[in-house]
């Protein structure tokens, strides 16, 4: 490692931001014989506020994915931000790699902190975990935000070439990059109109990889492989909670058709927002729209929102 790491410096800044937002770092032993989970939790939960769970996706740790959202939601919610298994300080010796196991572990953490009711935001892979949590713990989950998470995908979609990369091993090598070239590919797929990647020094990219992608490489790839395994749309439960689906118009990781498929599956109980000129990384490319839609939906707890976000969406028939 170099004497100075830009990535580790940013990590330190993010930890300070979380602390200033009133959160503290906590480790929970799930007591299943080998699972511990790290979670940022409120230093002093406010009993008059509702609880909000933020579930990160693959790649960088939870701090990097939600640091900018914190200031928008901490005034109104007790915020909980876990590291999923094999990210940050969370790990398990158990062999289960399913999102349902991730959801179970997250729920055990919430129970350990006396959280009985919550709303959640799931980003990318975190959306798979969040959807599973909403389906399996219906009485505990009030509202759901699914961001760029193709929970409607089926195993056959991989074989039929629905995704830009149909080889799962190749996809895993990009999603868990170990070289500057693979990280450049990841940026290309996750951003709409990405920055000039050739101008980014390889030493900076390698610094980022060493800080973010060198632990639990095998296990993270196993998580990716487990997502489509034996997956059938007919098995997907219909969650009852009011649900907001947010997607980037030009998402290359999970194509937009999956957003419309999920909206049709959930029917009137869900609303869909398609953010224009954005790819998979909507939280980075269009942060203001992303935050505003999430906050508006979560604060409107009296009744399901009346399609007030639809001015940003394409009509459903356009992708049927």
Buried (B, 14 or more C-beta within 10 A) or exposed (E): EEEEBEBBEBBEEBBEBBEEBBBEBBEBEBEBEEBBBBBBBBEEBEEEBBBBBBBBBBBBBBBBBBBBBBEBBBEBBBBBBBBBBBBBBBBBEBEBBBBBBBBBBBBBBBEBBEBEEBBBBBBBBBBBBBBBBBBBBEEBBBBBBBBBBBBBBBEEBBEEEBBEBEEBEEBBBBBBBBBBEBBBBBBBBBBBEBEEBEEBEEEEBBBBBBBBBEBBBEBBBBBBBBBBEEBEEEEBEEBEBBBBBBBBBBBBBBBBBBBBBBBBBBEEBBBBBBBEEBBBBBBBBBBEBBBBBBBEBBBBEEEBBEEEBBEBBBEEEEBE
